[in-house]
Amino acid sequence: MIPLWKRLPLPLLLAGLAPFVHADVLTFGRALDLAERQSPLLQANIATINAAQHETVAAGRLPDPKLVFGVDNYPVSGPMKGSLEGDFMTMQKVGVMQDIPSSAKRQAQTELASANVTNAEAQRRVVRLKVRVAAAQAWLNRFYLERKLSVFDQLARENITLTGAIRAQVASGRSEAVDAIQQKQEGARLEDRRDELRRDIAKATASLRQSVGAEADSSLAGDAPTMPLDAGLLRNHLHTHPELQAFSAQQGVAEADLHAAQAEKNPDWGIELDYQKRGAQFGNMVSLQVTVGLPLFGETRQDPMIAAKAEQLNRVEAEREAMRRDHAAEQENDLAERDMLDRQLQRIREQQLPLAEQRVALQTASYRAGKASLASVLSARRDRLDEELKAIDLQNQAAAVTAKLYFAYGAGAQ
């Protein structure tokens, strides 16, 4: 049997091939594209961004004017009681009033609306990363599980040859008839493991369906992608992680909130223009009135709010530093994990698998010569199978860690 690690095809440029692949197969690149286009969370983010952008249109605008109408100096006693036109001081008026918030407040509203747009866009990048990593890892997990299944398929074909050898040994008298039973028992145990693998593939398909929808049921096409990583470059790009960049956006929102609180110390203005109608024997009048806010109690009104917003800004900055440290530690852990997996995979390819293959060949030859038992052959085959499956598991684990780093800090982050 040719070891799995010798039968793996060269990696394909999956992302470039995706548009040309038939719709009933699913490449790695197409899975990422589908995950982004179909993600409900990304669609929700787009709605959030659109809502924030709409709010920027109204931010900083003057409030709507107010219509004023009523009666001034209406007599309720005396000879002119109840008359709208008898007393020269009685006036029916109609007018318009406009509140004019300070320019600092309107500027702060505009700044806050713009910061909310930036924050929504930053949150979308965070969700996009999670969507891409989840889709990548789900595709890779199913890909490597199907590779495991191909190992069992190859082993089943090899069993046909082994069955023939057992019959020849029994017929020649160099082995007992019980060997045929033992070989069937081993085949049943392998089928149990194959069933477990089919179950795992079904679960992996369900996980992939969460990302790409119904196309998760398509056959996978292509090989696992090559995702080159440079540890030094990744460390230098730690600050580019979307979650850290999102804190920069949150800091912008907190700063805008602080500026809005500070702007409350600037007085607002108001202006009112009225037309006043009096009795026919009296002349009509026009009134102009200006109001000015008096923020006189800053110590108990504006100053506490300014202090509160300043503390919110301090909180965001502290949380950002905590997040940076978490990501730095996580990045180092992932790099160490990947290095360990690469070394183990290299060792199993260069040493353990070739040795396991040699052991199977030697035990099989000894059995054909009547010098070894069937149990020793089956044991060697089981050990080789375990080594091949372990190699695939290592590839799967390494690919999952690599995808996480690649899409967060590497070329896949673009």
ChimeraX attribute file (.defattr): number of C-alpha atoms within 10 A of each C-alpha:
attribute: neighborCount
match mode: 1-to-1
recipient: residues
	/A:1	12
	/A:2	10
	/A:3	18
	/A:4	20
	/A:5	16
	/A:6	8
	/A:7	8
	/A:8	10
	/A:9	10
	/A:10	11
	/A:11	11
	/A:12	14
	/A:13	15
	/A:14	19
	/A:15	15
	/A:16	11
	/A:17	14
	/A:18	20
	/A:19	12
	/A:20	7
	/A:21	15
	/A:22	10
	/A:23	13
	/A:24	12
	/A:25	16
	/A:26	22
	/A:27	25
	/A:28	25
	/A:29	21
	/A:30	22
	/A:31	26
	/A:32	20
	/A:33	16
	/A:34	17
	/A:35	25
	/A:36	21
	/A:37	13
	/A:38	15
	/A:39	19
	/A:40	12
	/A:41	14
	/A:42	20
	/A:43	14
	/A:44	12
	/A:45	20
	/A:46	15
	/A:47	13
	/A:48	19
	/A:49	21
	/A:50	14
	/A:51	14
	/A:52	20
	/A:53	17
	/A:54	13
	/A:55	18
	/A:56	19
	/A:57	12
	/A:58	13
	/A:59	17
	/A:60	21
	/A:61	15
	/A:62	14
	/A:63	11
	/A:64	10
	/A:65	13
	/A:66	12
	/A:67	13
	/A:68	14
	/A:69	14
	/A:70	10
	/A:71	14
	/A:72	15
	/A:73	12
	/A:74	17
	/A:75	16
	/A:76	10
	/A:77	9
	/A:78	7
	/A:79	10
	/A:80	14
	/A:81	12
	/A:82	13
	/A:83	14
	/A:84	20
	/A:85	18
	/A:86	17
	/A:87	19
	/A:88	15
	/A:89	14
	/A:90	21
	/A:91	22
	/A:92	20
	/A:93	19
	/A:94	16
	/A:95	17
	/A:96	14
	/A:97	18
	/A:98	17
	/A:99	18
	/A:100	20
	/A:101	21
	/A:102	19
	/A:103	16
	/A:104	19
	/A:105	22
	/A:106	18
	/A:107	18
	/A:108	24
	/A:109	23
	/A:110	21
	/A:111	21
	/A:112	25
	/A:113	23
	/A:114	21
	/A:115	23
	/A:116	25
	/A:117	22
	/A:118	21
	/A:119	24
	/A:120	24
	/A:121	19
	/A:122	23
	/A:123	23
	/A:124	22
	/A:125	20
	/A:126	19
	/A:127	18
	/A:128	21
	/A:129	21
	/A:130	16
	/A:131	20
	/A:132	25
	/A:133	24
	/A:134	21
	/A:135	27
	/A:136	25
	/A:137	23
	/A:138	25
	/A:139	28
	/A:140	25
	/A:141	24
	/A:142	23
	/A:143	22
	/A:144	22
	/A:145	20
	/A:146	18
	/A:147	17
	/A:148	23
	/A:149	18
	/A:150	13
	/A:151	20
	/A:152	19
	/A:153	13
	/A:154	14
	/A:155	17
	/A:156	15
	/A:157	12
	/A:158	12
	/A:159	15
	/A:160	10
	/A:161	10
	/A:162	18
	/A:163	15
	/A:164	10
	/A:165	15
	/A:166	21
	/A:167	16
	/A:168	14
	/A:169	20
	/A:170	15
	/A:171	12
	/A:172	11
	/A:173	11
	/A:174	16
	/A:175	20
	/A:176	16
	/A:177	14
	/A:178	11
	/A:179	18
	/A:180	17
	/A:181	11
	/A:182	14
	/A:183	18
	/A:184	14
	/A:185	12
	/A:186	16
	/A:187	15
	/A:188	12
	/A:189	12
	/A:190	16
	/A:191	14
	/A:192	12
	/A:193	14
	/A:194	17
	/A:195	13
	/A:196	12
	/A:197	17
	/A:198	16
	/A:199	12
	/A:200	16
	/A:201	20
	/A:202	15
	/A:203	14
	/A:204	20
	/A:205	21
	/A:206	17
	/A:207	20
	/A:208	26
	/A:209	19
	/A:210	16
	/A:211	26
	/A:212	25
	/A:213	16
	/A:214	12
	/A:215	19
	/A:216	23
	/A:217	16
	/A:218	13
	/A:219	13
	/A:220	19
	/A:221	18
	/A:222	21
	/A:223	18
	/A:224	22
	/A:225	19
	/A:226	14
	/A:227	14
	/A:228	12
	/A:229	16
	/A:230	11
	/A:231	15
	/A:232	8
	/A:233	11
	/A:234	20
	/A:235	16
	/A:236	10
	/A:237	13
	/A:238	18
	/A:239	15
	/A:240	16
	/A:241	20
	/A:242	22
	/A:243	21
	/A:244	21
	/A:245	18
	/A:246	22
	/A:247	21
	/A:248	18
	/A:249	22
	/A:250	23
	/A:251	21
	/A:252	21
	/A:253	23
	/A:254	24
	/A:255	21
	/A:256	24
	/A:257	24
	/A:258	22
	/A:259	21
	/A:260	23
	/A:261	21
	/A:262	19
	/A:263	21
	/A:264	21
	/A:265	21
	/A:266	15
	/A:267	18
	/A:268	18
	/A:269	15
	/A:270	14
	/A:271	15
	/A:272	18
	/A:273	17
	/A:274	19
	/A:275	17
	/A:276	20
	/A:277	20
	/A:278	21
	/A:279	17
	/A:280	10
	/A:281	10
	/A:282	15
	/A:283	10
	/A:284	15
	/A:285	13
	/A:286	12
	/A:287	11
	/A:288	11
	/A:289	10
	/A:290	12
	/A:291	13
	/A:292	13
	/A:293	13
	/A:294	11
	/A:295	13
	/A:296	11
	/A:297	10
	/A:298	13
	/A:299	9
	/A:300	9
	/A:301	13
	/A:302	17
	/A:303	16
	/A:304	13
	/A:305	19
	/A:306	21
	/A:307	14
	/A:308	14
	/A:309	21
	/A:310	17
	/A:311	14
	/A:312	17
	/A:313	21
	/A:314	15
	/A:315	13
	/A:316	19
	/A:317	17
	/A:318	12
	/A:319	14
	/A:320	20
	/A:321	13
	/A:322	13
	/A:323	15
	/A:324	18
	/A:325	13
	/A:326	11
	/A:327	17
	/A:328	15
	/A:329	12
	/A:330	13
	/A:331	21
	/A:332	14
	/A:333	13
	/A:334	17
	/A:335	20
	/A:336	12
	/A:337	15
	/A:338	20
	/A:339	13
	/A:340	14
	/A:341	21
	/A:342	16
	/A:343	12
	/A:344	16
	/A:345	21
	/A:346	14
	/A:347	13
	/A:348	20
	/A:349	19
	/A:350	12
	/A:351	11
	/A:352	18
	/A:353	23
	/A:354	16
	/A:355	14
	/A:356	22
	/A:357	19
	/A:358	14
	/A:359	19
	/A:360	22
	/A:361	16
	/A:362	15
	/A:363	22
	/A:364	23
	/A:365	14
	/A:366	16
	/A:367	21
	/A:368	19
	/A:369	11
	/A:370	15
	/A:371	12
	/A:372	16
	/A:373	17
	/A:374	24
	/A:375	15
	/A:376	16
	/A:377	21
	/A:378	18
	/A:379	15
	/A:380	21
	/A:381	21
	/A:382	16
	/A:383	18
	/A:384	22
	/A:385	21
	/A:386	14
	/A:387	21
	/A:388	22
	/A:389	20
	/A:390	17
	/A:391	24
	/A:392	21
	/A:393	19
	/A:394	22
	/A:395	19
	/A:396	21
	/A:397	20
	/A:398	20
	/A:399	24
	/A:400	21
	/A:401	19
	/A:402	23
	/A:403	26
	/A:404	23
	/A:405	25
	/A:406	21
	/A:407	20
	/A:408	25
	/A:409	25
	/A:410	24
	/A:411	13
	/A:412	16
	/A:413	17
	/A:414	8
